[in-house]
Amino acid sequence: MSAAEGGRSAAIGIAMALASTVAAALTPVLTRYGAQHIEPLVFCAGTNLAAAAAMLPLLAAQGGVGQIFARAYRARLIAFAFLGSVSTSLALIYGLRHASAIAGVLLLQTEPVYSLMLTGLILGEVPTLAQVGATEPTKRVITGAVIVLAVIADVLRRSWARSVGRPWRRLIPLATRGR
């Protein structure tokens, strides 16, 4: 590959990554809007069907339409579709009917934390220090871990406050005023 081709390839990669980032950033916003205005099952099925329809011409151009129905791939494609598209879409859609888009954005930031844990548990892959580095994914993992810990701390704090009850509030009236 020539230097010019390498530069063009890098530019295409950066442009695609940017497009993905913008689309991912819009996902909670658009899903919240859809969840509020369209019945969740219709919204989920419609968006997944539209995505499949958009991919069909690209797949046909590469001669891969038949592979979708091939016996060798059928069970895995159905499993991946359910786990990666249907269940995640439905959970997000139903969740954003009852939570704000901001809550959705914050919770989606925890995904890298769980992805790393599941990659280690299921695939046995553990990131090296060079892979972790000071990259944007690392910042997302740290942000996600902080959010997860904050949610756990809040749940524990609320649980503790309920178990201690009123005597604690009498001991420190200023700290609990208005709660």
N, C-alpha and C positions, 0 to 999 in steps of 0.2 A: 504494500500500500504506500502510495506516495505521500509526501508531506501535505499536499493540497487535499488529497482524499481523506487523510487522517484528520485534518482541520475541519473539513466539511462534515465528517462523521461525528466529531466531537460537538460541532454546532447543532447537528440534528439531535444528538443525545441530550444536550442541554435544553433545547427547545421542547422536546418531548417530556423531559422531567419537569419543566416549568408548566407545561400544559397539564400534566398530571397533578401538580401541586395546586394549581388554580381549581381544577375540577374537584379535587379532594377537599379543598377549602370551602367550596360551594355546597358540598354534599349535605352537611347538617342543615344549612339554610334552606336548600330546595326540598329536602326531606321533611323538614318541619312544616314548610308551606303545604306540601302535598299531603302530609298527615292530617293537617287541619281542614283541608278542602276536598279530599278524595278518600273514599272508604279504603282502609289499609290493604285489604286483599287485592282490590282492583288496582290500587297504586303499585303494589309490589309486582303483581303479574304484568301489569302494563309496562312498567319501566324495564323489567327483565325481558319481556317480549320485544320491546323497542330496541333494546341493546342487541339482542340476538338478530333481529332483522337488519340492524346496521352492520353487523359483522358478516352476514351471509354473502353479500357481494364480494367482500375481501377474501373470504374463504373459498368461494367459487372460483375466483381468479387464480387461486393457487391450486385448484383441483382437490380441495380437501373436504368438500361437502359429504362425500360418501364415508369419510372417516368418522363423522359424528355418529353414524348408525352402525359402525363396525362392531361386531361382537366383542372384539378385543378391548375396546374402549368403553363400551356401554355402561357397565356397572360403575367404573371409576368416574365417568362423566356425570352420571346421575348423583353419585355421592358427593362429588365436588360441587355440583350445582346446588345441591341442598345445603351443604355446609358453608360454602363460600358465597352464595348469592341469596337463596331463598331465606334461610334462617337468619342471616345477618340483616338482610333488608327488612324482613318482617319485624325483627326485634327492634331495629332502629326506628321504623315507621311507627309501631305501636308505642315505643318509648317516647318518641318526640310528640306524640299526641298529648302526653301528660307532663312533659318536661320542656323547658325552654331550649332554644337552639344553642344558647350559651352553655347550658348543662351538657348538651350533646357534644359540643366542641371539646369541653374539658374532659369528658369521659372518653372521647375518642383519642385523646392524647395518651391514654394509658395503654393503648394497643401495642406499642413497641415493647413494653415491659412484659406483657403476657406472651407476645410472639417469641421473644427471646427465651422465656422460660419453657414454652411448649416446644420450641425447636430443640432445646436441650433434652427435654424429657422424651419426646417422640422420636427425634432423629439422632439424638446423641451428639449433636453439634454444639460446640461451645465457642463463642467468639474469642479470637485472640486479642491481645492488647492493641496490635496494629489495626485490627478491624474496628475496634471500639473507638480508639483515638478521640480527638476533639472534633468530631464531625457533626453535621446536623442531626443524623439519626441518634447519635449519642445524647445530644441535647434533648431530643424528644424522649429518649428513654429516661433520662434524669428527670425531666418535667413530669413524665408519666408516673415515675416512681414516687415523686413528691406528692402528686395528686392522690395516688393510691394510699400512701401513708397518711395524708391529711383526712381522707374519707374514713380510714380505719380509726384514726385518733378521734374524729368527731363521733363516730358510732360508739367507741369506748367511753368517751366523755359523757355522751347522753345516757348511756346505760348506767354508768357510775352515778350520774346525777339522779337518775330515777331510783336507784337502789339506796342512796343516802337519804334522799327526800328532804323534807322540811327542816330537820335539825341543822343541816349544813347551811341552809339559807339564813337561818337565824344567827349563825356564827359570823357570817360575812354578808351583812345586808347590802352594802354598797356594790359588791361584786355581782350580786344577782338581782339588783333592782330592775324592774321592768321586764323580767323574763317570765 
